[in-house]
């Protein structure tokens, strides 16, 4: 809904608003939210504007993804394909809700205690949640540096594979040459070209972040991994939506943190992110709570045998940390760069 709002489409349950080419709003009735949002996302993903937006808001090392791909000699056609593939893949859940009402009904109304396989064990869930937070850690001017770096590497591999086949064996030398040529024309805001070179040509076990692997999964609603895959795709869409919103705010003639106080001040208090007199000077300070919660959970895991790490034990011993790791509004606040 945020992405569609950025291009002039307001989604409001069964009545929606579209800003037309004459800058006039047209109101009309339409299908329910999930169906309409998927249709809108599907339409937008197939336009050049979607590719431009996606490739601009993802900024590894403070450099738009489009510049990296241009330096890698990836033409606009392939860039558009990559952007479309990502947006439609990350919106998979919207399409599933629209096309498979039975899955939605099964999750919402059926006696799931009889049919659901249940969640994965607490250690696996804790690990995944810590991973999601880890890729959202704000560092420097780019508030999603880790995630954006991995999206870059994934993009280069996909683009190269599309042009030349797999990057292994005889193709690897060509891939490394292309990486070196690209880095000659890229000046990042953070680390040295040698660091980027080592990261981009690395094909060890961390080639793909866990969130990217999960986002590509297609488990159905009755599978244990379904919720993790939905969460991964939602997090990636969130990253793009925050980037688009941040771009819109920067384009305003006047934009300060105080201009949006009417929104974020109440949000922070209502969600328990701070008290009446505890507003952070910078929203990136909200990461401190997350860092401390993760450190506390790490200590708990080390001191608690794996066989005893149940959800009940987690909420008994580390309920505060678990609650803090559920306050994802923090990501939106620091991601906007206010």
C-alpha positions as CSV (number, residue, x, y, z in Angstrom):
1,X,0.0,0.0,0.0
2,X,2.9,2.4,0.8
3,X,4.5,1.7,-2.6
4,X,1.3,2.2,-4.4
5,X,0.6,5.4,-2.5
6,X,4.0,6.7,-3.7
7,X,2.8,6.5,-7.3
8,X,-0.6,8.0,-6.7
9,X,-2.8,5.0,-5.8
10,X,-4.6,5.1,-2.5
11,X,-5.9,1.7,-1.2
12,X,-8.8,2.1,1.2
13,X,-10.6,-1.2,1.7
14,X,-13.3,-1.4,-1.0
15,X,-13.0,2.2,-2.2
16,X,-9.8,3.4,-3.7
17,X,-8.4,6.6,-5.1
18,X,-6.1,7.1,-8.1
19,X,-4.3,10.3,-9.0
20,X,-4.6,10.5,-12.8
21,X,-2.3,12.1,-15.4
22,X,-4.3,15.4,-15.0
23,X,-3.4,15.5,-11.3
24,X,-7.0,14.9,-10.3
25,X,-8.2,12.2,-7.9
26,X,-10.7,9.6,-9.1
27,X,-12.6,7.5,-6.6
28,X,-14.0,4.2,-7.5
29,X,-15.1,0.9,-6.0
30,X,-12.8,-2.1,-6.6
31,X,-12.0,-5.6,-5.4
32,X,-11.0,-6.2,-1.8
33,X,-7.7,-4.9,-0.5
34,X,-5.4,-7.9,-1.1
35,X,-6.7,-8.5,-4.6
36,X,-6.5,-4.8,-5.6
37,X,-3.0,-4.4,-4.0
38,X,-1.7,-7.4,-5.9
39,X,-3.1,-6.1,-9.2
40,X,-1.6,-2.7,-8.6
41,X,1.8,-4.1,-7.6
42,X,1.7,-6.4,-10.6
43,X,0.9,-3.5,-12.9
44,X,3.6,-1.2,-11.4
45,X,6.3,-3.9,-11.4
46,X,5.9,-4.2,-15.2
47,X,6.6,-0.5,-15.7
48,X,10.0,1.2,-16.1
49,X,9.1,3.5,-13.2
50,X,9.2,0.5,-10.8
51,X,12.6,-0.6,-11.9
52,X,13.9,3.0,-11.6
53,X,12.6,3.3,-8.1
54,X,13.8,-0.1,-6.9
55,X,17.3,0.4,-8.4
56,X,17.6,3.9,-6.8
57,X,16.4,3.2,-3.3
58,X,18.7,0.2,-2.8
59,X,22.1,1.8,-2.2
60,X,25.0,-0.5,-1.4
61,X,27.8,1.7,0.0
62,X,25.7,4.8,-0.6
63,X,25.7,4.2,-4.3
64,X,22.4,3.4,-6.1
65,X,22.1,-0.2,-7.3
66,X,21.6,1.1,-10.9
67,X,25.1,2.6,-10.9
68,X,26.6,-0.7,-9.8
69,X,24.7,-2.6,-12.5
70,X,25.7,0.0,-15.2
71,X,29.3,-0.4,-14.2
72,X,28.9,-4.2,-14.5
73,X,27.6,-3.6,-18.0
74,X,24.1,-4.7,-17.2
75,X,21.7,-3.1,-19.7
76,X,18.4,-1.5,-18.7
77,X,16.5,-4.5,-20.1
78,X,18.1,-6.9,-17.6
79,X,17.8,-4.4,-14.8
80,X,14.1,-4.1,-15.5
81,X,13.8,-7.9,-15.4
82,X,15.6,-8.1,-12.1
83,X,13.5,-5.4,-10.5
84,X,10.3,-7.0,-11.8
85,X,11.3,-10.4,-10.6
86,X,12.0,-9.1,-7.1
87,X,8.8,-7.1,-6.7
88,X,6.6,-9.9,-7.9
89,X,8.4,-12.5,-5.9
90,X,8.3,-10.4,-2.7
91,X,4.6,-9.8,-3.3
92,X,3.9,-13.5,-3.6
93,X,1.8,-13.5,-0.4
94,X,-0.6,-10.9,-1.8
95,X,-1.1,-13.0,-4.9
96,X,-1.7,-16.2,-2.8
97,X,-4.3,-14.4,-0.7
98,X,-6.0,-13.2,-3.9
99,X,-6.0,-16.5,-5.8
100,X,-6.2,-19.1,-3.0
101,X,-9.0,-18.1,-0.7
102,X,-9.0,-21.6,0.8
103,X,-5.5,-21.0,2.2
104,X,-6.6,-17.8,3.8
105,X,-9.7,-19.4,5.3
106,X,-7.6,-22.3,6.6
107,X,-5.3,-19.9,8.3
108,X,-8.1,-17.7,9.7
109,X,-11.1,-19.8,10.5
110,X,-10.3,-23.5,10.5
111,X,-9.3,-25.4,13.6
112,X,-5.6,-25.1,12.9
113,X,-4.7,-27.0,16.1
114,X,-5.8,-30.1,14.2
115,X,-4.3,-29.3,10.8
116,X,-1.3,-27.0,11.5
117,X,2.2,-28.6,11.8
118,X,2.9,-26.1,14.5
119,X,5.9,-23.7,14.7
120,X,9.5,-24.7,14.4
121,X,11.5,-25.0,17.6
122,X,12.3,-21.9,19.7
123,X,16.1,-22.0,18.9
124,X,15.3,-21.9,15.1
125,X,12.8,-19.1,15.5
126,X,15.1,-17.1,17.7
127,X,17.9,-17.5,15.2
128,X,15.7,-16.3,12.4
129,X,14.4,-13.3,14.2
130,X,17.9,-12.2,15.2
131,X,18.9,-12.6,11.6
132,X,16.1,-10.3,10.4
133,X,17.1,-7.7,12.9
134,X,20.8,-8.1,12.0
135,X,20.2,-7.1,8.4
136,X,18.2,-4.1,9.5
137,X,21.0,-2.6,11.7
138,X,21.5,1.1,10.8
139,X,25.1,1.9,10.1
140,X,26.3,5.2,8.7
141,X,24.3,7.1,6.2
142,X,22.8,4.0,4.7
143,X,20.4,2.5,7.2
144,X,20.3,-0.9,5.5
145,X,24.0,-1.5,4.6
146,X,24.1,-5.2,5.2
147,X,20.9,-6.0,3.3
148,X,21.8,-3.7,0.4
149,X,25.3,-5.3,0.1
150,X,23.8,-8.8,-0.3
151,X,21.1,-7.6,-2.7
152,X,23.9,-6.2,-4.8
153,X,25.8,-9.4,-4.8
154,X,22.7,-11.4,-5.6
155,X,21.9,-9.0,-8.4
156,X,25.3,-9.3,-10.0
157,X,25.2,-13.1,-9.9
158,X,21.7,-13.2,-11.4
159,X,22.6,-10.7,-14.1
160,X,25.8,-12.6,-15.0
161,X,24.1,-15.9,-15.0
162,X,21.4,-14.6,-17.3
163,X,24.0,-13.4,-19.8
164,X,26.6,-16.2,-19.5
165,X,25.3,-19.1,-17.6
166,X,26.5,-20.1,-14.2
167,X,29.5,-18.3,-12.6
168,X,31.5,-21.4,-11.8
169,X,34.5,-23.0,-13.6
170,X,35.5,-21.4,-16.9
171,X,33.1,-18.4,-16.3
172,X,34.5,-17.4,-13.0
173,X,37.5,-15.6,-14.4
174,X,35.3,-13.5,-16.6
175,X,33.0,-12.7,-13.6
176,X,36.0,-11.5,-11.6
177,X,37.2,-9.4,-14.5
178,X,33.8,-7.7,-14.7
179,X,33.8,-7.1,-10.9
180,X,37.2,-5.4,-11.2
181,X,36.0,-3.2,-14.1
182,X,32.9,-2.2,-12.2
183,X,34.9,-1.3,-9.0
184,X,37.2,1.1,-11.0
185,X,34.2,3.4,-11.6
186,X,32.5,3.1,-8.2
187,X,33.3,5.3,-5.2
188,X,31.5,4.1,-2.1
189,X,30.9,6.0,1.1
190,X,32.2,3.2,3.4
191,X,34.9,0.6,2.8
192,X,37.7,0.2,0.2
193,X,37.5,-1.4,-3.2
194,X,39.4,-4.4,-1.9
195,X,36.8,-5.1,0.7
196,X,34.0,-4.9,-1.9
197,X,36.0,-7.1,-4.3
198,X,36.5,-9.8,-1.7
199,X,32.8,-9.6,-0.7
200,X,31.4,-9.7,-4.3
201,X,33.5,-12.6,-5.6
202,X,33.0,-14.7,-2.4
203,X,31.1,-17.9,-3.1
204,X,31.3,-19.4,0.4
205,X,28.4,-20.5,2.4
206,X,27.2,-17.0,3.1
207,X,26.7,-16.2,-0.6
208,X,23.0,-15.7,0.1
209,X,21.6,-14.2,3.3
210,X,19.0,-16.4,5.0
211,X,16.4,-13.7,4.5
212,X,16.9,-13.9,0.7
213,X,16.7,-17.7,0.7
214,X,13.5,-17.6,2.7
215,X,12.0,-14.9,0.5
216,X,12.3,-17.2,-2.5
217,X,10.5,-20.1,-0.7
218,X,7.0,-21.2,-1.8
219,X,5.8,-23.2,1.2
220,X,2.1,-23.4,1.6
221,X,0.2,-22.2,4.7
222,X,0.4,-25.6,6.3
223,X,4.2,-25.8,6.2
224,X,6.3,-24.9,9.2
225,X,8.5,-22.5,7.2
226,X,5.5,-20.6,5.8
227,X,5.5,-17.9,8.4
228,X,9.2,-17.3,8.1
229,X,9.0,-17.0,4.3
230,X,6.1,-14.5,4.7
231,X,8.1,-12.5,7.2
232,X,11.2,-12.5,4.9
233,X,9.2,-11.2,1.9
234,X,7.5,-8.6,4.1
235,X,10.8,-7.3,5.4
236,X,12.2,-6.9,1.9
237,X,9.1,-5.1,0.7
238,X,9.4,-2.9,3.9
239,X,13.0,-2.0,2.9
240,X,11.8,-0.8,-0.6
241,X,8.7,1.0,0.9
242,X,10.9,2.9,3.4
243,X,13.3,3.9,0.7
244,X,10.5,5.2,-1.5
245,X,9.0,7.1,1.5
246,X,12.4,8.6,2.4
247,X,12.9,9.8,-1.2
248,X,9.5,11.5,-1.2
249,X,10.3,13.3,2.1
250,X,13.6,14.4,0.7
251,X,11.9,15.9,-2.3
252,X,9.8,18.2,-0.2
253,X,10.8,21.9,-0.2
254,X,10.8,21.8,3.6
255,X,11.2,18.6,5.6
256,X,12.3,18.3,9.2
257,X,11.8,15.8,11.9
258,X,9.6,18.3,13.7
259,X,7.2,18.5,10.7
260,X,6.3,14.9,11.3
261,X,6.2,15.0,15.1
262,X,2.4,14.8,15.0
263,X,2.9,11.2,13.6
264,X,6.0,9.8,15.2
265,X,5.7,11.1,18.7
266,X,2.4,9.4,19.4
267,X,3.6,6.3,17.5
268,X,6.6,5.9,19.7
269,X,4.7,6.4,22.9
270,X,1.8,4.1,21.9
271,X,4.2,1.3,20.9
272,X,6.3,1.7,24.1
273,X,9.4,2.7,22.2
274,X,10.0,5.6,24.7
275,X,8.2,7.3,27.6
276,X,6.7,10.8,27.8
277,X,10.1,12.4,28.2
278,X,12.4,9.9,26.6
279,X,12.3,10.7,22.8
280,X,15.6,9.8,21.2
281,X,17.7,12.6,19.7
282,X,18.2,10.3,16.6
283,X,16.0,7.4,15.7
284,X,19.0,5.2,15.1
285,X,19.4,5.2,18.9
286,X,16.4,2.8,18.9
287,X,18.9,0.2,17.8
288,X,20.5,0.2,21.2
289,X,17.5,-1.7,22.7
290,X,17.7,-4.2,19.9
291,X,21.5,-4.7,20.3
292,X,21.1,-5.2,24.1
293,X,18.1,-7.6,23.6
294,X,20.1,-9.8,21.2
295,X,23.1,-9.8,23.5
296,X,20.9,-10.9,26.3
297,X,19.4,-13.7,24.2
298,X,22.8,-14.9,23.2
299,X,23.8,-15.2,26.8
300,X,20.6,-17.1,27.6
301,X,21.2,-19.5,24.7
302,X,24.7,-20.2,25.8
303,X,23.6,-20.8,29.4
304,X,20.5,-22.9,28.5
305,X,20.7,-26.4,27.0
306,X,19.1,-26.6,23.5
307,X,16.7,-29.2,24.8
308,X,15.4,-26.7,27.4
309,X,15.0,-23.7,25.0
310,X,11.2,-23.8,24.7
311,X,8.9,-20.9,24.0
312,X,7.6,-21.2,27.5
313,X,11.1,-21.0,28.9
314,X,11.9,-18.1,26.6
315,X,9.0,-16.1,27.9
316,X,9.7,-17.0,31.5
317,X,13.4,-16.0,31.3
318,X,13.6,-13.3,28.6
319,X,10.1,-11.9,28.1
320,X,11.3,-8.3,27.9
321,X,13.9,-9.1,25.2
322,X,11.3,-11.1,23.2
323,X,8.9,-8.1,23.4
324,X,11.6,-5.7,22.3
325,X,12.4,-7.8,19.3
326,X,8.7,-7.5,18.3
327,X,8.8,-3.7,18.0
328,X,9.5,-3.5,14.3
329,X,8.2,0.0,14.1
330,X,11.7,1.0,15.0
331,X,12.9,0.0,11.5
332,X,10.5,2.3,9.8
333,X,11.5,5.2,12.1
334,X,15.3,5.0,11.6
335,X,14.9,4.0,8.0
336,X,13.2,7.3,7.1
337,X,16.4,9.1,8.2
338,X,14.5,11.6,10.4
